[in-house]
Amino acid sequence: MAFSEFLADRVRQRLVSVGVIEEKKMMGGLIFMVNQKMCIGIDIDKKTNTDRLMVRVGKLPYEDLLNTKGSRKMDFTGTVMRGFLFIDPEGFDSEENLDFWIDKALDFNKML
């Protein structure tokens, strides 16, 4: 399981007060479950050897969020997983940008 502990800590800090959090090592990285639902994950992109986020945003805002800096379709299995996005480092390096993506994931999580 390859993921950055530094990035994991950044995500953990933002999830402290949002509900029941569980961490699961899966999909080659670390997944943060919020209220027993997959919310956000981190891993290392094997092609670029850089950190990336896996964000569950749902199908409604999906197309709009694809146009956001650093985001791209999640194709973990070779098939695009609609409702999930990969976010490359330029999309979450700043604290403000990481907050943006975590907020999007938590917004969708509340609707489940």
Jmol script that loads the backbone (N, CA, C; Angstrom):
load data "model"
ATOM      1  N   MET A   1       0.849  -1.179   0.000  1.00  0.00           N
ATOM      2  CA  MET A   1       0.000   0.000   0.000  1.00  0.00           C
ATOM      3  C   MET A   1       0.894   1.241   0.000  1.00  0.00           C
ATOM      4  N   ALA A   2       0.797   2.000  -1.056  1.00  0.00           N
ATOM      5  CA  ALA A   2       1.645   3.174  -1.187  1.00  0.00           C
ATOM      6  C   ALA A   2       0.820   4.450  -1.036  1.00  0.00           C
ATOM      7  N   PHE A   3       1.172   5.214  -0.021  1.00  0.00           N
ATOM      8  CA  PHE A   3       0.553   6.520   0.149  1.00  0.00           C
ATOM      9  C   PHE A   3       1.442   7.355   1.047  1.00  0.00           C
ATOM     10  N   SER A   4       1.273   8.647   0.979  1.00  0.00           N
ATOM     11  CA  SER A   4       2.058   9.594   1.758  1.00  0.00           C
ATOM     12  C   SER A   4       1.434   9.800   3.141  1.00  0.00           C
ATOM     13  N   GLU A   5       2.194   9.539   4.176  1.00  0.00           N
ATOM     14  CA  GLU A   5       1.705   9.797   5.539  1.00  0.00           C
ATOM     15  C   GLU A   5       1.464  11.290   5.749  1.00  0.00           C
ATOM     16  N   PHE A   6       2.266  12.121   5.105  1.00  0.00           N
ATOM     17  CA  PHE A   6       2.073  13.572   5.221  1.00  0.00           C
ATOM     18  C   PHE A   6       0.701  13.964   4.673  1.00  0.00           C
ATOM     19  N   LEU A   7       0.361  13.455   3.484  1.00  0.00           N
ATOM     20  CA  LEU A   7      -0.948  13.758   2.909  1.00  0.00           C
ATOM     21  C   LEU A   7      -2.065  13.137   3.751  1.00  0.00           C
ATOM     22  N   ALA A   8      -1.847  11.931   4.246  1.00  0.00           N
ATOM     23  CA  ALA A   8      -2.842  11.287   5.113  1.00  0.00           C
ATOM     24  C   ALA A   8      -3.125  12.156   6.340  1.00  0.00           C
ATOM     25  N   ASP A   9      -2.083  12.708   6.932  1.00  0.00           N
ATOM     26  CA  ASP A   9      -2.265  13.576   8.105  1.00  0.00           C
ATOM     27  C   ASP A   9      -3.021  14.856   7.743  1.00  0.00           C
ATOM     28  N   ARG A  10      -2.736  15.404   6.575  1.00  0.00           N
ATOM     29  CA  ARG A  10      -3.458  16.605   6.133  1.00  0.00           C
ATOM     30  C   ARG A  10      -4.956  16.318   6.003  1.00  0.00           C
ATOM     31  N   VAL A  11      -5.288  15.156   5.454  1.00  0.00           N
ATOM     32  CA  VAL A  11      -6.693  14.787   5.296  1.00  0.00           C
ATOM     33  C   VAL A  11      -7.321  14.511   6.664  1.00  0.00           C
ATOM     34  N   ARG A  12      -6.616  13.763   7.502  1.00  0.00           N
ATOM     35  CA  ARG A  12      -7.142  13.434   8.850  1.00  0.00           C
ATOM     36  C   ARG A  12      -7.518  14.696   9.626  1.00  0.00           C
ATOM     37  N   GLN A  13      -6.660  15.700   9.577  1.00  0.00           N
ATOM     38  CA  GLN A  13      -6.907  16.938  10.311  1.00  0.00           C
ATOM     39  C   GLN A  13      -8.238  17.560   9.912  1.00  0.00           C
ATOM     40  N   ARG A  14      -8.611  17.413   8.669  1.00  0.00           N
ATOM     41  CA  ARG A  14      -9.838  18.025   8.171  1.00  0.00           C
ATOM     42  C   ARG A  14     -11.075  17.183   8.455  1.00  0.00           C
ATOM     43  N   LEU A  15     -10.873  15.920   8.784  1.00  0.00           N
ATOM     44  CA  LEU A  15     -12.002  15.027   9.014  1.00  0.00           C
ATOM     45  C   LEU A  15     -12.306  14.791  10.494  1.00  0.00           C
ATOM     46  N   VAL A  16     -11.534  15.381  11.370  1.00  0.00           N
ATOM     47  CA  VAL A  16     -11.655  15.129  12.807  1.00  0.00           C
ATOM     48  C   VAL A  16     -13.074  15.321  13.323  1.00  0.00           C
ATOM     49  N   SER A  17     -13.769  16.326  12.876  1.00  0.00           N
ATOM     50  CA  SER A  17     -15.065  16.663  13.487  1.00  0.00           C
ATOM     51  C   SER A  17     -16.273  16.381  12.597  1.00  0.00           C
ATOM     52  N   VAL A  18     -16.135  15.522  11.595  1.00  0.00           N
ATOM     53  CA  VAL A  18     -17.244  15.376  10.637  1.00  0.00           C
ATOM     54  C   VAL A  18     -18.129  14.155  10.844  1.00  0.00           C
ATOM     55  N   GLY A  19     -17.810  13.298  11.751  1.00  0.00           N
ATOM     56  CA  GLY A  19     -18.631  12.111  11.962  1.00  0.00           C
ATOM     57  C   GLY A  19     -17.759  10.918  12.284  1.00  0.00           C
ATOM     58  N   VAL A  20     -18.292   9.754  12.054  1.00  0.00           N
ATOM     59  CA  VAL A  20     -17.558   8.525  12.341  1.00  0.00           C
ATOM     60  C   VAL A  20     -16.589   8.275  11.183  1.00  0.00           C
ATOM     61  N   ILE A  21     -15.304   8.279  11.492  1.00  0.00           N
ATOM     62  CA  ILE A  21     -14.260   8.105  10.487  1.00  0.00           C
ATOM     63  C   ILE A  21     -13.608   6.743  10.673  1.00  0.00           C
ATOM     64  N   GLU A  22     -13.423   6.063   9.562  1.00  0.00           N
ATOM     65  CA  GLU A  22     -12.691   4.800   9.579  1.00  0.00           C
ATOM     66  C   GLU A  22     -11.708   4.841   8.419  1.00  0.00           C
ATOM     67  N   GLU A  23     -10.492   4.379   8.650  1.00  0.00           N
ATOM     68  CA  GLU A  23      -9.492   4.314   7.605  1.00  0.00           C
ATOM     69  C   GLU A  23      -9.330   2.867   7.176  1.00  0.00           C
ATOM     70  N   LYS A  24      -9.301   2.661   5.863  1.00  0.00           N
ATOM     71  CA  LYS A  24      -9.126   1.313   5.329  1.00  0.00           C
ATOM     72  C   LYS A  24      -8.047   1.336   4.260  1.00  0.00           C
ATOM     73  N   LYS A  25      -7.121   0.418   4.375  1.00  0.00           N
ATOM     74  CA  LYS A  25      -6.121   0.269   3.332  1.00  0.00           C
ATOM     75  C   LYS A  25      -6.732  -0.597   2.243  1.00  0.00           C
ATOM     76  N   MET A  26      -6.938   0.014   1.082  1.00  0.00           N
ATOM     77  CA  MET A  26      -7.533  -0.694  -0.040  1.00  0.00           C
ATOM     78  C   MET A  26      -7.267   0.081  -1.315  1.00  0.00           C
ATOM     79  N   MET A  27      -7.496  -0.542  -2.444  1.00  0.00           N
ATOM     80  CA  MET A  27      -7.301   0.087  -3.746  1.00  0.00           C
ATOM     81  C   MET A  27      -5.883   0.624  -3.893  1.00  0.00           C
ATOM     82  N   GLY A  28      -4.926  -0.001  -3.245  1.00  0.00           N
ATOM     83  CA  GLY A  28      -3.539   0.412  -3.359  1.00  0.00           C
ATOM     84  C   GLY A  28      -3.174   1.631  -2.545  1.00  0.00           C
ATOM     85  N   GLY A  29      -4.074   2.103  -1.697  1.00  0.00           N
ATOM     86  CA  GLY A  29      -3.809   3.290  -0.906  1.00  0.00           C
ATOM     87  C   GLY A  29      -4.580   3.272   0.390  1.00  0.00           C
ATOM     88  N   LEU A  30      -5.009   4.437   0.830  1.00  0.00           N
ATOM     89  CA  LEU A  30      -5.749   4.592   2.077  1.00  0.00           C
ATOM     90  C   LEU A  30      -7.067   5.289   1.773  1.00  0.00           C
ATOM     91  N   ILE A  31      -8.164   4.664   2.194  1.00  0.00           N
ATOM     92  CA  ILE A  31      -9.499   5.216   1.976  1.00  0.00           C
ATOM     93  C   ILE A  31     -10.056   5.695   3.315  1.00  0.00           C
ATOM     94  N   PHE A  32     -10.631   6.884   3.311  1.00  0.00           N
ATOM     95  CA  PHE A  32     -11.292   7.432   4.492  1.00  0.00           C
ATOM     96  C   PHE A  32     -12.789   7.236   4.319  1.00  0.00           C
ATOM     97  N   MET A  33     -13.342   6.448   5.213  1.00  0.00           N
ATOM     98  CA  MET A  33     -14.775   6.196   5.229  1.00  0.00           C
ATOM     99  C   MET A  33     -15.384   7.190   6.227  1.00  0.00           C
ATOM    100  N   VAL A  34     -16.431   7.876   5.826  1.00  0.00           N
ATOM    101  CA  VAL A  34     -17.131   8.810   6.711  1.00  0.00           C
ATOM    102  C   VAL A  34     -18.545   8.280   6.872  1.00  0.00           C
ATOM    103  N   ASN A  35     -18.932   8.025   8.125  1.00  0.00           N
ATOM    104  CA  ASN A  35     -20.247   7.457   8.420  1.00  0.00           C
ATOM    105  C   ASN A  35     -20.496   6.184   7.603  1.00  0.00           C
ATOM    106  N   GLN A  36     -19.479   5.358   7.536  1.00  0.00           N
ATOM    107  CA  GLN A  36     -19.497   4.042   6.884  1.00  0.00           C
ATOM    108  C   GLN A  36     -19.628   4.105   5.364  1.00  0.00           C
ATOM    109  N   LYS A  37     -19.301   5.252   4.775  1.00  0.00           N
ATOM    110  CA  LYS A  37     -19.371   5.401   3.323  1.00  0.00           C
ATOM    111  C   LYS A  37     -18.027   5.909   2.788  1.00  0.00           C
ATOM    112  N   MET A  38     -17.593   5.313   1.664  1.00  0.00           N
ATOM    113  CA  MET A  38     -16.350   5.755   1.051  1.00  0.00           C
ATOM    114  C   MET A  38     -16.461   7.234   0.702  1.00  0.00           C
ATOM    115  N   CYS A  39     -15.471   8.012   1.129  1.00  0.00           N
ATOM    116  CA  CYS A  39     -15.534   9.456   0.937  1.00  0.00           C
ATOM    117  C   CYS A  39     -14.350   9.977   0.126  1.00  0.00           C
ATOM    118  N   ILE A  40     -13.153   9.733   0.616  1.00  0.00           N
ATOM    119  CA  ILE A  40     -11.953  10.264  -0.024  1.00  0.00           C
ATOM    120  C   ILE A  40     -10.813   9.283   0.200  1.00  0.00           C
ATOM    121  N   GLY A  41      -9.909   9.243  -0.733  1.00  0.00           N
ATOM    122  CA  GLY A  41      -8.772   8.336  -0.603  1.00  0.00           C
ATOM    123  C   GLY A  41      -7.497   8.992  -1.082  1.00  0.00           C
ATOM    124  N   ILE A  42      -6.396   8.362  -0.754  1.00  0.00           N
ATOM    125  CA  ILE A  42      -5.090   8.837  -1.210  1.00  0.00           C
ATOM    126  C   ILE A  42      -4.278   7.635  -1.665  1.00  0.00           C
ATOM    127  N   ASP A  43      -3.447   7.871  -2.638  1.00  0.00           N
ATOM    128  CA  ASP A  43      -2.492   6.860  -3.063  1.00  0.00           C
ATOM    129  C   ASP A  43      -1.375   7.551  -3.822  1.00  0.00           C
ATOM    130  N   ILE A  44      -0.511   6.764  -4.414  1.00  0.00           N
ATOM    131  CA  ILE A  44       0.559   7.296  -5.248  1.00  0.00           C
ATOM    132  C   ILE A  44       0.319   6.789  -6.664  1.00  0.00           C
ATOM    133  N   ASP A  45       0.268   7.722  -7.602  1.00  0.00           N
ATOM    134  CA  ASP A  45       0.069   7.389  -9.007  1.00  0.00           C
ATOM    135  C   ASP A  45       1.310   6.650  -9.505  1.00  0.00           C
ATOM    136  N   LYS A  46       1.135   5.428  -9.933  1.00  0.00           N
ATOM    137  CA  LYS A  46       2.265   4.606 -10.360  1.00  0.00           C
ATOM    138  C   LYS A  46       2.945   5.144 -11.622  1.00  0.00           C
ATOM    139  N   LYS A  47       2.209   5.838 -12.467  1.00  0.00           N
ATOM    140  CA  LYS A  47       2.788   6.378 -13.703  1.00  0.00           C
ATOM    141  C   LYS A  47       3.689   7.577 -13.449  1.00  0.00           C
ATOM    142  N   THR A  48       3.269   8.440 -12.507  1.00  0.00           N
ATOM    143  CA  THR A  48       4.017   9.676 -12.261  1.00  0.00           C
ATOM    144  C   THR A  48       4.774   9.663 -10.940  1.00  0.00           C
ATOM    145  N   ASN A  49       4.502   8.663 -10.108  1.00  0.00           N
ATOM    146  CA  ASN A  49       5.104   8.541  -8.782  1.00  0.00           C
ATOM    147  C   ASN A  49       4.822   9.772  -7.911  1.00  0.00           C
ATOM    148  N   THR A  50       3.619  10.324  -8.051  1.00  0.00           N
ATOM    149  CA  THR A  50       3.213  11.482  -7.249  1.00  0.00           C
ATOM    150  C   THR A  50       1.955  11.134  -6.459  1.00  0.00           C
ATOM    151  N   ASP A  51       1.749  11.874  -5.380  1.00  0.00           N
ATOM    152  CA  ASP A  51       0.534  11.700  -4.577  1.00  0.00           C
ATOM    153  C   ASP A  51      -0.683  12.070  -5.410  1.00  0.00           C
ATOM    154  N   ARG A  52      -1.804  11.464  -5.063  1.00  0.00           N
ATOM    155  CA  ARG A  52      -3.068  11.887  -5.663  1.00  0.00           C
ATOM    156  C   ARG A  52      -4.199  11.585  -4.696  1.00  0.00           C
ATOM    157  N   LEU A  53      -5.262  12.359  -4.851  1.00  0.00           N
ATOM    158  CA  LEU A  53      -6.491  12.136  -4.103  1.00  0.00           C
ATOM    159  C   LEU A  53      -7.453  11.351  -4.978  1.00  0.00           C
ATOM    160  N   MET A  54      -8.286  10.573  -4.338  1.00  0.00           N
ATOM    161  CA  MET A  54      -9.428   9.939  -4.990  1.00  0.00           C
ATOM    162  C   MET A  54     -10.644  10.510  -4.274  1.00  0.00           C
ATOM    163  N   VAL A  55     -11.457  11.258  -4.984  1.00  0.00           N
ATOM    164  CA  VAL A  55     -12.558  11.988  -4.352  1.00  0.00           C
ATOM    165  C   VAL A  55     -13.894  11.495  -4.902  1.00  0.00           C
ATOM    166  N   ARG A  56     -14.798  11.150  -4.004  1.00  0.00           N
ATOM    167  CA  ARG A  56     -16.144  10.725  -4.402  1.00  0.00           C
ATOM    168  C   ARG A  56     -17.050  11.942  -4.351  1.00  0.00           C
ATOM    169  N   VAL A  57     -17.480  12.403  -5.528  1.00  0.00           N
ATOM    170  CA  VAL A  57     -18.280  13.629  -5.608  1.00  0.00           C
ATOM    171  C   VAL A  57     -19.691  13.389  -6.112  1.00  0.00           C
ATOM    172  N   GLY A  58     -19.983  12.195  -6.586  1.00  0.00           N
ATOM    173  CA  GLY A  58     -21.303  11.914  -7.137  1.00  0.00           C
ATOM    174  C   GLY A  58     -21.393  12.298  -8.602  1.00  0.00           C
ATOM    175  N   LYS A  59     -22.483  11.913  -9.224  1.00  0.00           N
ATOM    176  CA  LYS A  59     -22.626  12.114 -10.672  1.00  0.00           C
ATOM    177  C   LYS A  59     -23.107  13.507 -11.058  1.00  0.00           C
ATOM    178  N   LEU A  60     -23.812  14.203 -10.170  1.00  0.00           N
ATOM    179  CA  LEU A  60     -24.358  15.513 -10.534  1.00  0.00           C
ATOM    180  C   LEU A  60     -23.283  16.572 -10.774  1.00  0.00           C
ATOM    181  N   PRO A  61     -22.342  16.795  -9.848  1.00  0.00           N
ATOM    182  CA  PRO A  61     -21.345  17.836 -10.090  1.00  0.00           C
ATOM    183  C   PRO A  61     -20.124  17.340 -10.866  1.00  0.00           C
ATOM    184  N   TYR A  62     -20.136  16.082 -11.242  1.00  0.00           N
ATOM    185  CA  TYR A  62     -18.971  15.431 -11.835  1.00  0.00           C
ATOM    186  C   TYR A  62     -18.398  16.184 -13.039  1.00  0.00           C
ATOM    187  N   GLU A  63     -19.229  16.472 -14.024  1.00  0.00           N
ATOM    188  CA  GLU A  63     -18.757  17.119 -15.250  1.00  0.00           C
ATOM    189  C   GLU A  63     -18.169  18.502 -14.970  1.00  0.00           C
ATOM    190  N   ASP A  64     -18.823  19.280 -14.112  1.00  0.00           N
ATOM    191  CA  ASP A  64     -18.307  20.613 -13.776  1.00  0.00           C
ATOM    192  C   ASP A  64     -16.965  20.519 -13.064  1.00  0.00           C
ATOM    193  N   LEU A  65     -16.850  19.570 -12.146  1.00  0.00           N
ATOM    194  CA  LEU A  65     -15.610  19.446 -11.379  1.00  0.00           C
ATOM    195  C   LEU A  65     -14.454  18.910 -12.203  1.00  0.00           C
ATOM    196  N   LEU A  66     -14.736  18.265 -13.319  1.00  0.00           N
ATOM    197  CA  LEU A  66     -13.664  17.813 -14.211  1.00  0.00           C
ATOM    198  C   LEU A  66     -12.862  18.986 -14.771  1.00  0.00           C
ATOM    199  N   ASN A  67     -13.483  20.173 -14.785  1.00  0.00           N
ATOM    200  CA  ASN A  67     -12.810  21.362 -15.302  1.00  0.00           C
ATOM    201  C   ASN A  67     -12.003  22.092 -14.235  1.00  0.00           C
ATOM    202  N   THR A  68     -11.940  21.556 -13.033  1.00  0.00           N
ATOM    203  CA  THR A  68     -11.214  22.179 -11.936  1.00  0.00           C
ATOM    204  C   THR A  68      -9.747  21.758 -11.989  1.00  0.00           C
ATOM    205  N   LYS A  69      -8.875  22.684 -11.645  1.00  0.00           N
ATOM    206  CA  LYS A  69      -7.434  22.443 -11.714  1.00  0.00           C
ATOM    207  C   LYS A  69      -7.026  21.152 -10.999  1.00  0.00           C
ATOM    208  N   GLY A  70      -6.312  20.302 -11.711  1.00  0.00           N
ATOM    209  CA  GLY A  70      -5.770  19.088 -11.127  1.00  0.00           C
ATOM    210  C   GLY A  70      -6.685  17.883 -11.197  1.00  0.00           C
ATOM    211  N   SER A  71      -7.947  18.061 -11.594  1.00  0.00           N
ATOM    212  CA  SER A  71      -8.872  16.936 -11.569  1.00  0.00           C
ATOM    213  C   SER A  71      -8.885  16.210 -12.910  1.00  0.00           C
ATOM    214  N   ARG A  72      -9.175  14.929 -12.835  1.00  0.00           N
ATOM    215  CA  ARG A  72      -9.319  14.116 -14.037  1.00  0.00           C
ATOM    216  C   ARG A  72     -10.196  12.916 -13.710  1.00  0.00           C
ATOM    217  N   LYS A  73     -10.648  12.253 -14.741  1.00  0.00           N
ATOM    218  CA  LYS A  73     -11.512  11.095 -14.558  1.00  0.00           C
ATOM    219  C   LYS A  73     -10.764  10.005 -13.798  1.00  0.00           C
ATOM    220  N   MET A  74     -11.473   9.328 -12.921  1.00  0.00           N
ATOM    221  CA  MET A  74     -10.882   8.214 -12.187  1.00  0.00           C
ATOM    222  C   MET A  74     -11.077   6.955 -13.017  1.00  0.00           C
ATOM    223  N   ASP A  75      -9.969   6.380 -13.424  1.00  0.00           N
ATOM    224  CA  ASP A  75     -10.014   5.178 -14.246  1.00  0.00           C
ATOM    225  C   ASP A  75      -9.133   4.094 -13.626  1.00  0.00           C
ATOM    226  N   PHE A  76      -9.320   3.912 -12.358  1.00  0.00           N
ATOM    227  CA  PHE A  76      -8.506   2.994 -11.551  1.00  0.00           C
ATOM    228  C   PHE A  76      -8.438   1.588 -12.149  1.00  0.00           C
ATOM    229  N   THR A  77      -9.537   1.103 -12.653  1.00  0.00           N
ATOM    230  CA  THR A  77      -9.603  -0.265 -13.176  1.00  0.00           C
ATOM    231  C   THR A  77      -9.488  -0.306 -14.699  1.00  0.00           C
ATOM    232  N   GLY A  78      -9.209   0.831 -15.323  1.00  0.00           N
ATOM    233  CA  GLY A  78      -9.195   0.908 -16.774  1.00  0.00           C
ATOM    234  C   GLY A  78     -10.529   1.374 -17.331  1.00  0.00           C
ATOM    235  N   THR A  79     -11.538   1.398 -16.485  1.00  0.00           N
ATOM    236  CA  THR A  79     -12.863   1.894 -16.844  1.00  0.00           C
ATOM    237  C   THR A  79     -13.137   3.132 -16.000  1.00  0.00           C
ATOM    238  N   VAL A  80     -13.661   4.160 -16.641  1.00  0.00           N
ATOM    239  CA  VAL A  80     -13.964   5.403 -15.916  1.00  0.00           C
ATOM    240  C   VAL A  80     -15.047   5.132 -14.880  1.00  0.00           C
ATOM    241  N   MET A  81     -14.795   5.592 -13.662  1.00  0.00           N
ATOM    242  CA  MET A  81     -15.755   5.446 -12.564  1.00  0.00           C
ATOM    243  C   MET A  81     -16.442   6.793 -12.364  1.00  0.00           C
ATOM    244  N   ARG A  82     -17.593   6.966 -12.997  1.00  0.00           N
ATOM    245  CA  ARG A  82     -18.313   8.245 -12.877  1.00  0.00           C
ATOM    246  C   ARG A  82     -18.695   8.498 -11.422  1.00  0.00           C
ATOM    247  N   GLY A  83     -18.542   9.743 -11.028  1.00  0.00           N
ATOM    248  CA  GLY A  83     -18.837  10.110  -9.651  1.00  0.00           C
ATOM    249  C   GLY A  83     -17.591  10.141  -8.785  1.00  0.00           C
ATOM    250  N   PHE A  84     -16.482   9.637  -9.329  1.00  0.00           N
ATOM    251  CA  PHE A  84     -15.194   9.645  -8.631  1.00  0.00           C
ATOM    252  C   PHE A  84     -14.178  10.396  -9.486  1.00  0.00           C
ATOM    253  N   LEU A  85     -13.316  11.158  -8.840  1.00  0.00           N
ATOM    254  CA  LEU A  85     -12.273  11.901  -9.548  1.00  0.00           C
ATOM    255  C   LEU A  85     -10.909  11.610  -8.934  1.00  0.00           C
ATOM    256  N   PHE A  86      -9.893  11.612  -9.772  1.00  0.00           N
ATOM    257  CA  PHE A  86      -8.515  11.685  -9.299  1.00  0.00           C
ATOM    258  C   PHE A  86      -8.142  13.157  -9.270  1.00  0.00           C
ATOM    259  N   ILE A  87      -7.418  13.565  -8.247  1.00  0.00           N
ATOM    260  CA  ILE A  87      -6.928  14.930  -8.150  1.00  0.00           C
ATOM    261  C   ILE A  87      -5.416  14.855  -8.050  1.00  0.00           C
ATOM    262  N   ASP A  88      -4.735  15.457  -9.016  1.00  0.00           N
ATOM    263  CA  ASP A  88      -3.277  15.483  -9.029  1.00  0.00           C
ATOM    264  C   ASP A  88      -2.762  16.578  -8.100  1.00  0.00           C
ATOM    265  N   PRO A  89      -1.480  16.533  -7.732  1.00  0.00           N
ATOM    266  CA  PRO A  89      -0.950  17.462  -6.714  1.00  0.00           C
ATOM    267  C   PRO A  89      -1.232  18.935  -6.945  1.00  0.00           C
ATOM    268  N   GLU A  90      -1.222  19.398  -8.187  1.00  0.00           N
ATOM    269  CA  GLU A  90      -1.484  20.826  -8.411  1.00  0.00           C
ATOM    270  C   GLU A  90      -2.897  21.216  -7.993  1.00  0.00           C
ATOM    271  N   GLY A  91      -3.758  20.232  -7.815  1.00  0.00           N
ATOM    272  CA  GLY A  91      -5.133  20.503  -7.398  1.00  0.00           C
ATOM    273  C   GLY A  91      -5.350  20.469  -5.902  1.00  0.00           C
ATOM    274  N   PHE A  92      -4.328  20.037  -5.120  1.00  0.00           N
ATOM    275  CA  PHE A  92      -4.519  19.992  -3.664  1.00  0.00           C
ATOM    276  C   PHE A  92      -3.291  20.402  -2.865  1.00  0.00           C
ATOM    277  N   ASP A  93      -2.276  20.928  -3.525  1.00  0.00           N
ATOM    278  CA  ASP A  93      -1.070  21.334  -2.794  1.00  0.00           C
ATOM    279  C   ASP A  93      -1.339  22.441  -1.778  1.00  0.00           C
ATOM    280  N   SER A  94      -2.177  23.398  -2.144  1.00  0.00           N
ATOM    281  CA  SER A  94      -2.475  24.465  -1.184  1.00  0.00           C
ATOM    282  C   SER A  94      -3.530  23.978  -0.198  1.00  0.00           C
ATOM    283  N   GLU A  95      -3.517  24.539   0.979  1.00  0.00           N
ATOM    284  CA  GLU A  95      -4.505  24.173   1.997  1.00  0.00           C
ATOM    285  C   GLU A  95      -5.919  24.498   1.505  1.00  0.00           C
ATOM    286  N   GLU A  96      -6.056  25.621   0.837  1.00  0.00           N
ATOM    287  CA  GLU A  96      -7.361  26.043   0.318  1.00  0.00           C
ATOM    288  C   GLU A  96      -7.892  25.037  -0.705  1.00  0.00           C
ATOM    289  N   ASN A  97      -7.035  24.567  -1.585  1.00  0.00           N
ATOM    290  CA  ASN A  97      -7.468  23.595  -2.600  1.00  0.00           C
ATOM    291  C   ASN A  97      -7.803  22.248  -1.977  1.00  0.00           C
ATOM    292  N   LEU A  98      -7.025  21.807  -0.994  1.00  0.00           N
ATOM    293  CA  LEU A  98      -7.344  20.542  -0.319  1.00  0.00           C
ATOM    294  C   LEU A  98      -8.686  20.666   0.404  1.00  0.00           C
ATOM    295  N   ASP A  99      -8.909  21.800   1.062  1.00  0.00           N
ATOM    296  CA  ASP A  99     -10.201  22.043   1.721  1.00  0.00           C
ATOM    297  C   ASP A  99     -11.353  21.951   0.720  1.00  0.00           C
ATOM    298  N   PHE A 100     -11.156  22.518  -0.463  1.00  0.00           N
ATOM    299  CA  PHE A 100     -12.190  22.496  -1.507  1.00  0.00           C
ATOM    300  C   PHE A 100     -12.598  21.062  -1.822  1.00  0.00           C
ATOM    301  N   TRP A 101     -11.620  20.190  -2.070  1.00  0.00           N
ATOM    302  CA  TRP A 101     -11.938  18.814  -2.462  1.00  0.00           C
ATOM    303  C   TRP A 101     -12.542  18.009  -1.320  1.00  0.00           C
ATOM    304  N   ILE A 102     -12.047  18.233  -0.131  1.00  0.00           N
ATOM    305  CA  ILE A 102     -12.630  17.518   1.011  1.00  0.00           C
ATOM    306  C   ILE A 102     -14.066  17.978   1.238  1.00  0.00           C
ATOM    307  N   ASP A 103     -14.322  19.260   1.077  1.00  0.00           N
ATOM    308  CA  ASP A 103     -15.693  19.765   1.201  1.00  0.00           C
ATOM    309  C   ASP A 103     -16.620  19.139   0.150  1.00  0.00           C
ATOM    310  N   LYS A 104     -16.136  18.997  -1.081  1.00  0.00           N
ATOM    311  CA  LYS A 104     -16.948  18.383  -2.143  1.00  0.00           C
ATOM    312  C   LYS A 104     -17.267  16.928  -1.796  1.00  0.00           C
ATOM    313  N   ALA A 105     -16.257  16.192  -1.294  1.00  0.00           N
ATOM    314  CA  ALA A 105     -16.472  14.800  -0.930  1.00  0.00           C
ATOM    315  C   ALA A 105     -17.447  14.689   0.239  1.00  0.00           C
ATOM    316  N   LEU A 106     -17.309  15.566   1.228  1.00  0.00           N
ATOM    317  CA  LEU A 106     -18.203  15.524   2.389  1.00  0.00           C
ATOM    318  C   LEU A 106     -19.624  15.933   2.016  1.00  0.00           C
ATOM    319  N   ASP A 107     -19.764  16.879   1.092  1.00  0.00           N
ATOM    320  CA  ASP A 107     -21.103  17.276   0.630  1.00  0.00           C
ATOM    321  C   ASP A 107     -21.828  16.077   0.034  1.00  0.00           C
ATOM    322  N   PHE A 108     -21.132  15.314  -0.804  1.00  0.00           N
ATOM    323  CA  PHE A 108     -21.762  14.143  -1.402  1.00  0.00           C
ATOM    324  C   PHE A 108     -22.027  13.069  -0.345  1.00  0.00           C
ATOM    325  N   ASN A 109     -21.101  12.892   0.561  1.00  0.00           N
ATOM    326  CA  ASN A 109     -21.245  11.890   1.614  1.00  0.00           C
ATOM    327  C   ASN A 109     -22.519  12.120   2.425  1.00  0.00           C
ATOM    328  N   LYS A 110     -22.852  13.373   2.671  1.00  0.00           N
ATOM    329  CA  LYS A 110     -24.063  13.713   3.442  1.00  0.00           C
ATOM    330  C   LYS A 110     -25.340  13.320   2.715  1.00  0.00           C
ATOM    331  N   MET A 111     -25.269  13.268   1.386  1.00  0.00           N
ATOM    332  CA  MET A 111     -26.468  12.924   0.606  1.00  0.00           C
ATOM    333  C   MET A 111     -26.712  11.420   0.534  1.00  0.00           C
ATOM    334  N   LEU A 112     -25.733  10.625   0.893  1.00  0.00           N
ATOM    335  CA  LEU A 112     -25.881   9.156   0.790  1.00  0.00           C
ATOM    336  C   LEU A 112     -26.695   8.595   1.925  1.00  0.00           C
TER     337      LEU A 112
END
end "model"
wireframe off; spacefill off
backbone 0.3
color backbone group
